[in-house]
Amino acid sequence: MPVGPSGRIVVEIDPETKEELYSALRAEGLTLKEWFLSNVEVYLSQRGQLNLQFDRDLAGPTTHATTTDT
């Protein structure tokens, strides 16, 4: 996809996906532009940083202290 000097971004997506996205954004009171710019900001700020999310399934079993009534 060509990249021009304007501030415009054009993306083609499936029409059903587009409608589902607009519907979800409307329900949250967001415009596509607001959502996109927010996600761009997060992506760019986290670019180059290590991802520290942990997958619970890979962490192994957890142990919990238990008490018994006597």
C-alpha positions in Angstrom: 0.0 0.0 0.0 1.5 3.4 -0.9 2.4 5.8 1.8 1.8 9.5 0.8 2.6 12.7 2.6 -1.0 13.4 3.8 -2.3 12.6 7.2 -4.9 10.2 5.7 -4.8 6.4 6.2 -6.9 4.2 4.0 -7.5 0.6 5.0 -9.8 -1.9 3.3 -11.6 -4.4 5.5 -14.5 -6.9 5.2 -17.8 -4.9 5.2 -19.2 -7.2 8.0 -16.1 -6.6 10.2 -16.4 -2.9 9.5 -20.0 -2.8 10.7 -19.2 -4.9 13.8 -16.4 -2.5 14.7 -18.5 0.6 14.2 -21.3 -1.0 16.3 -18.9 -1.9 19.1 -17.3 1.6 19.1 -20.8 3.3 19.1 -21.7 1.3 22.1 -18.6 2.6 23.9 -19.2 6.2 22.7 -16.1 6.2 20.6 -15.4 7.2 17.0 -13.2 5.2 14.8 -10.7 8.1 14.8 -10.6 8.3 18.6 -10.2 4.5 19.0 -7.5 4.4 16.3 -5.5 7.3 17.7 -5.6 5.9 21.2 -4.4 2.5 20.0 -1.7 4.2 17.9 -0.4 6.0 21.0 -0.3 2.8 23.0 1.4 0.9 20.3 4.1 3.5 19.7 4.7 4.0 23.4 5.2 0.3 24.0 7.2 -0.3 20.9 10.7 -1.5 21.8 9.6 -2.3 25.4 9.6 -5.9 26.6 6.2 -7.4 27.1 5.8 -8.5 30.8 2.4 -10.2 30.5 2.4 -13.6 32.0 0.3 -16.5 30.7 -1.4 -18.1 33.7 -1.4 -21.5 32.1 2.4 -21.4 31.6 3.0 -20.2 35.2 2.2 -23.6 36.7 0.0 -24.5 39.6 -0.5 -22.0 42.4 -0.5 -23.0 46.0 -2.9 -21.5 48.5 -2.7 -21.7 52.2 -5.7 -23.7 53.5 -7.1 -23.8 57.0 -9.1 -26.6 58.5 -11.7 -26.3 61.3 -11.0 -28.5 64.3 
